[in-house]
Amino acid sequence: MKISDFLKVGIVTAGIMMPGQSLLAQKQVDKSVEERMEWFSKAKLGIFIHWGIYSKGETSESWAFHNGRISLPDYMKQAESFTASNYDPKEWAKLIKDSGAKYTVITTKHHDGFALWDTKAGDVSAVKSSPAGRDLIAPFAEAVKDEGLKLGFYYSLIDWPREDYPETYRDKPPKYDLKKQPERWQHFLDFNNAQLTELSSQWNPDLYWFDGDWEHSAQEWNAEGVVKLLRSFNPNVVINSRIQGYGDYATPELGVPVTKPESKWWETCMTVNDSWGYRIEDDNYKSPMTVLRMLVDCISMGGNLLLDIGPRADGSIPQEEIDILKVLGQWTSKHQEAIYETQAGIPAGHVQGYTSLGLDGKTLYVYLPYRPNESIEVKGLKSRIKKARVVGTDKELTWKHYNDISWSEVPGVYYIDVPEDVVDPYITVLALELEEPVKLYRGAGQVIDFNDTDQSLQK
Ligand code: GLC
């Protein structure tokens, strides 16, 4: 049976379909989205890896030939340098784990079609087309699982160089019109589905990160069928949105959102310098502080940061990237409490800094990417603070609560003392423990038509 036939019936299993299995499979497919997104919503930090032909460091990933900066044959020729001779997947997985990330997403295949695993569905792979000569996904998947991390596969739906892929941008006119030659398009879809079947049946990833969906509609991709196929292997597999709306979460790219995205689950993907893959000439690395700011910015809006690194063609990771991941690790291990078990914080304006809330809403975390002079101010907080402390230390903080008057709706303003000796070299995090789940005053202030200052002086 061809994969496309499986998709028509909508149920696929990794092995052979047994009678009566279809109902069960169907039930699993319906498993609540909340449940399958639980680990994702608590992960907060993931590490993206772009590794492939382009990792020689001279061109961008795939786009170089697409945009005509290099010919396709010259681009593909770079595979001759793809040795993976210093590839140490255990080291990679350890580095990722130690950074505090809870998941990783690796490019199993970019838009150039070069597969990092031993695909039987096509001829372009690290095994068949490069001196690496071996499956590079297998040992990585194992190492990632051994470290207890969630495994994500980036998979490009588009495969520009393939003869049966009608690219709509570079080829003018496209190689063919898929409406006129549906069987040729189906041939391409069968190829994609065969590759996805290989990936799912061999490594059962926790997440798929699709890319390139913009070139065709959901119907043309058979997006629904692809999702069904993947969920038949793993009903809980998390799928990003780049499959024409059939995914679970949004993927804003290269910019932390300014306002909280509408999608309940989301992740900003971000380069560590200016490139997805390794570039010899790109030394515009973000500082650890910049990356940490981006991380807490995402956390403060209830999202994740997927930070990208680009190993070289030999599998070595540039020292600058290692250094950034190590600083991330120091900061995340100290501040665990204010990272993983949190939800989006309160609106801007109440406090200068980013905020998040504990899952019960009773702890307000305040992230200070600056050195406060004397104290920080928290206004509009109706719930009373019962304790203020510095996350990752045993330090408690004192505060003053001004204009806390019982005859006004407007709550008093807290000034929380933050002495120099509790300040973190990167981002200090305060935990403000509240007497009840957070309640805010969001008004514009008011004129008070009754006064009893004697009462407050008696306190
Ligand atoms: C883009 C690009 C791609 C990159 C990806 C990562 O859509 O096509 O080169 O891999 O985003 O987010």
Boltz pocket constraint, residues with backbone or C-beta under 6 A from the ligand:
constraints:
  - pocket:
      binder: B
      contacts: [[A, 50], [A, 61], [A, 63], [A, 211], [A, 212], [A, 253], [A, 269], [A, 276]]
      max_distance: 6.0
